[in-house]
Amino acid sequence: MPDAAPSPMSRRAWIMILAGATMVTLSMGVRQSFGLFLTPMGMELEINRQTFGLIIAAQNLLFGLIQPFIGAMADKHGAGRIAVIGGLVYAGGLVVSALAASSLGLMIGFGAMVGLAMSGVTFVVVLGAVGKIVPPEKRTLAFGIVTAGGSFGQFLVVPAAQALLDAYDWRITLFILAAVAALMIPAALGVAGKPPARGGVEGPPLKAALAEAFTHPSFWLLNFGFFVCGFHIAFVGTHLPAYLRDLGLSPSVGANCLALIGLFNIAGSWLWGAWGSKGSKKNLLVLLYGLRAVTLVVFILVPLSPASALIFAATFGFLWLGTVPLTNGLVAQIYGLRNLSALAGIVFMNHQIGAFFGAWLAGVAFDATGSYMLMWIVSIGLALTAAAANAPIREAPLVRAQASPLAAE
């Protein structure tokens, strides 16, 4: 019997994909510019890199810890309401940071408020909504398109933020970025409502789904891999501009590197998502983490120059968020759609725990040794370990006994 023709994506699905990509473009674009503020904030507020790294680390950690609960709320009530609140808190957090007179103000604004807001306006909530409305065979591709939005925002917002910092001070720049972040609120209308999953809702009630996932080894292997991804992204995104500046390159090179990471991840997220729709997602994750290790080794061995920094940014950018459509695609494929945002939220929580350590420990290592070399070496080891951890994942959907009517919520 021939395979059925692929199902086309509906107009509603495309609206949700584009609105979600817009939200991720704005939220991730603004967030990826935070590393540019390390030097001017540190000089005016007299805070060292360890303190700034701790603030960004706290943001990442809070973002992750709250994500499973926000994901569960989005599964139950829909993504639109969650995203509106997230956009409001995000813009408010930037305003509070702009008014900060000490590291405490930055911890409240950059750390707590932006960290809480990110959980409602980024991947887990948006991909959970998209995953329930697109055809299964196009789900990972759709995830890749939304994920690419985060990098498009990085490509647009980071150079703009650097230009604003060159023209004004960091406080005025944050007020302008707060206005940009507020645009997420109207974009949230595109993901409003609670769309039904195609072909019925797959999976048991939340409590049973959690018990099921927690006893499944592949779930924890996915968690570890995403921990490593978060470690890499927070370390590079927060500290690469300062690392390059320390070694004599101009501030514009750091900003251009972050922008180039975003530019190449537009293609990377889309292509890794497209490949994941056609082949083994876990094998692609093994390849991606292995390539990260190779890229990091080459970067620290080759003499540093503006050209080598930009080549590293382009290469690492291609590998930057390709993990997101593949990892979320595996969660949907193995555990079903009913609790996609909640389960993906738990995996993403571990991503953000990794981000906490990547941002914070880099500052600790620099203040202790005067160098980031230890962090580069640790990042290489973690990349190799993540590649090995993804290899034994079982991609087949879980086979469940027929649910009793009494088991329904």
N, C-alpha and C positions, 0 to 999 in steps of 0.2 A: 504494500500500500504506500503510495507516495506521501512525502511529508506535506503537511498543510502549509499553505502560503503564509508568509509572515503577516501578522496583523499590523495594519497601519496605525500610527499614533493619531489620536483624536485632536481636534482643535483645542479642547480643554486641556489635554495633556501638554500641548505645545505652549499654551498660555502659562501653565504652572511651571514648566521647565524654564521659560524665559524670565518669569517673575522671580523664581527661585534663584536663577543665575544672577539676576540683578542684585538681589539681596546679598548673596555671597560675594559678588563683586565689591559692593560697598563695605560690608563688614570686614572681610579679609583684607581688602585693599588698605583701609585705614589702619587696621591692626598691624599690618606688615611694615608700616612706616614708623612704628614706635622706636625701633632701633636708632633712627636718625636723631631722636631726642636725647639720647644718652649723654652726649657731650654738653650741649647747651644747658640741659636741666641740671646735670651734675655740677657744672661750674657755678650757676646762679644759686642753686639750693644747697650746695656743698654736700652732695651725696656721692659716695664712691660707686664703683661698678658692681661691687657685691650687693649693695643696697638696691641699686636700680635693677640688677638681675633678679633679686628677691621679689621686687614688686611685680615684674613681668612673670616670674615663676608663680607667684600667688595668683595672678590673673589666670594663668594656664591651669593651675590646680583647681581653682574654684569653678572655672569653665567646665572642667572634666567631672568634678564631684557632683555637680548639680545636673549634669546632662542626662543621666538615666531617668531622673524624676521629670525633667522637662520633656524628654522624649515620650515617656508614658502619658503625660498630659496631652501631648500633641496627638498620640495614637487615639486617645479617648475623645478629645474635644476639637481636634483639627489644628492645622498649623497656623492659620491666619491670626487668631487671637494672640497666640504665643508670640508670633513675630512682631505684632504691633507693640506689645509691651517691651519686647527686647529692643526694638528700635528706639523707643523713648528712653529707656534706661541707658542705652549705649551713648546717645547724644548727651544725656545728662552727665554721664561719667567723664566725657571729654571736657565739658564745661567746668566740672569740679576740679579736674586736673589743671585746667588753664588758670584757675584761681588759687592753686596750691601755693602755700608759703613754706612748706617743709615736705619731708618724705612721707609724713602721715597723710597729707592731702593727696599726694600721688597714690598712696596705697588705697585710699578710699575710691578715688576716681579711676585711675588706670587699673588698679588691682581688683577691688571688689565690684564696682559697678560695671565696668567693661567686661570683667570675667563672667558675671551673672548674665549680662545681656547677650554675650556671644552664644550662650547655650540655646537661645531662642531664635537666632537669625542666621545660623550657619548650617553645616552639612547634615547633622542628624535630623533636625526637624524638617528641613527642606527635602532631603533625600527620602525621608520616610513618607512624605506626602506624594512625591513624584513616583516612588516605587509602587504605590498602591493603584496608580492610574495608567501606567504605561504597560504595553505588552511584555510578558516575561522575557522574550528573546531580545528585546531592546532595552531592558532595564539597565544593564551595566553601561551601555552606550549613553543613555539618558543621564545616569549618574556622572559619567565623564564630562558631559556638556555642562552640567551644573557646577562640577568641581572646577572646570576650566574658568568659570566666572570668577572664582577666587583669585586666580592668577591674572586674569585680565584686569581686575581691580588693582592688584599689586603693580602691574605694568603701568597703569594710569596714575594711581594715587601716589606711589612712592616718589617718582620724579617731581610731581606737583608739590608734594609736601616739602621736598628739598628746596624747590624754587621759592616756596613761601618762607621757609626758614632763612634763605639767603636774603629775601626782601624785607621780612619782618622779624619779630622775635618769636620765640616758641609759643608764647601765650596766645598771641593773635592767630598763629597757625592752628592751634588747637580749637579756637572758636570757629574758624572757617571749616575745619574738619568735622566739628559737631554739626554744622549746618548740612554738610555732605551726608553724614550718617543719618540725619533725620529723613532723608529721601527713602530710607528703608521702609518707613511707615506706609506710604502709598503703595510701594511694591508688594507689601504683605497682602494686599487685596487679591493679588493674583494667585495666592496659595490658600485663600480662605475657603472654608467649608471642610467637610469630612468626606472626600471622595471614596466610593466603594472600591474595594480591591477587585481586580478583574478575575472572573472565574470563581468568586467566592472568597471568603476570608480564610486564609490558611493558618493553622496553628492553634494550640490550646489557649485557654485563658492565661493571663499574665503570670500568676503564681506558679502554675504548672510549667509554663514556658521557661521561667527562671530556673526551676528545679531541673528541668530537662537540659538546659544549656550548661548549667554549672557542673553537671556530671558527664559532659561530653568533652573529651580531651581536645578536639579541634577548636572548640570555643576558646580555650585558654591559650592555645598556640596563636590564634588570631589576635588575642589580647596582647601577647608578648610582642608580636611583630609590630603592632600599632604603637606600643610603648616606645619601641626603638624609633619609629617614624617621628613621633612627637619629640623625642630627644634631639634628633637631627635638626628638625625644622626650627625648634626654639633656639638651639645653640647658634645655628647659622644665621637665622633671621634677626636675632637680637645682637649678636656679637661680631658678625662679619664686618660691618662698617668700621667698628672700632679697631678690629684686628688689622685691617688694611691701612687704616690711618696711623696706627702705631708703627707700622713698617714703612712709613714714608709716602704712601699714596694719598692723593687728594681726597677730600670728603665726597667729591662728585663721583669718584670711582666706586665708593661703597654704595651710594644711592643708585648708580647705574647697574651695579651688580644685582641689587635687590629687584630693580625693574626688569633686568634680563632674566632673572629667575622666574619672575611672573610671566614674561613673554613666552619663554620656552615651555613653561608648564601649561600654557593654553593648549599647545599642541600635545604635550605629554599627557595631560589628563584626558583629552579627547581620544588619543590613540590607545592608551592603556585601557580605557573604558571600551573602545571598539574591539580591541583584541580580546578583552575579557568576555565580550558577548559571543565570541566565536570559538574560544579555546579554554584551556584550563586556567582558571583564575589563580589557583595556588602556585602553579608552575611559573606564571607571570610574576607573582610576588617574589618567588625565589630568585628569579632573574633580576628583578628590580633592585632588591636589597644587595645582591651580589655586585651589580653595576655601581651602586652607591659606594661600596667599599673600594672598588677600583678607582672611582673618581676622586675619592678623598685621598687615597695613597698618592696618586699622581699629583694632586694639588700641593701636598706638603713636600714632595720631592723635587718638583720643578721650581727653579728660581722665581721668586715673586716679581711680577711686573703688572702694569695695567692690563696687558693682553692676557697673561695667564689667569688673572683674577676674573676677567670677563669670560674667558673660555670655561673656567670652572663654573661660573654662575650659569652659563647657558647649559652645560652638561648636567649639573645638579638640578637645574630648573626642570629639565625634561623628566627627571625622576622625583620631583618635589612632592606632588600630591597624587601621582598615579596610584598610590596605595589606597586612596579613598574609594573610587568606584570599584576597585577589585575587592577590598575588604567588605564594604557594604553589600556588594553583590553576592559575596559568599554567605554573609549573614542571612540575606533574603533567600538564597538558594537552599541553604541547609536547614534553616529554622522556620521558613515561611514568612508571610507578610503581616499577620495579625498584630504582632508585637515588634515589628521591624524597628521603629524608632526607639523603643525601650531597650531592646537587645543591642542595637547599634550604639545606643547611648552608653551602655556599659563598656563596650569595646573602645569607644571614643574616650571614655573616662580614663582608661589606661594610656591612651595616646597623650592625654593632657598631664597625667602623672609623669610620663616621660618628658613632656615639655617642661614641667616644673623643674626637674632635675637638669635638663639641658640648659635652661636659662640661668638657673641659680648656681649650679656647680661650675659653670664656665666663669662666672664672676669670682667665686671662691678660689678657683684654680689660678686665675690671673692675679688676684690680690696676694696670693701666697707665693707664687713663683715668678710673677712678672711676665708670664707667657701663656698662650693658649695651646701650646704643643700637646700637653697631656690630654686635653679635650679632643684634639684631632685624633690622637691614637685611640682613645676610648671609643670615639665614634666609629672608627674603622672596625674595631672588635665587635661592637654591637651590630653593625651592618652584617658582618659575616654570621653572627649568631642568629640574627633574624632570618637570614636566608635559609639556614639549616632548620630553624623552627617551623617554617612554613611548608617544608617538603612533605612531612607526614600527614598533613591535614586531609581529612576525608571529605570530598566535595559533594558526595551524594546526599540528596534530601533525606532527612530522618524519616524512618518508617514508623508510623504510629499506629497503635490499635484504634479501631473505630471508636470515636468518642460517644459516650452515653449522653442522651438528652439531658440527664441530670447534671452533667459536667459543664453544661453551658453557663455562661455568666447570666 
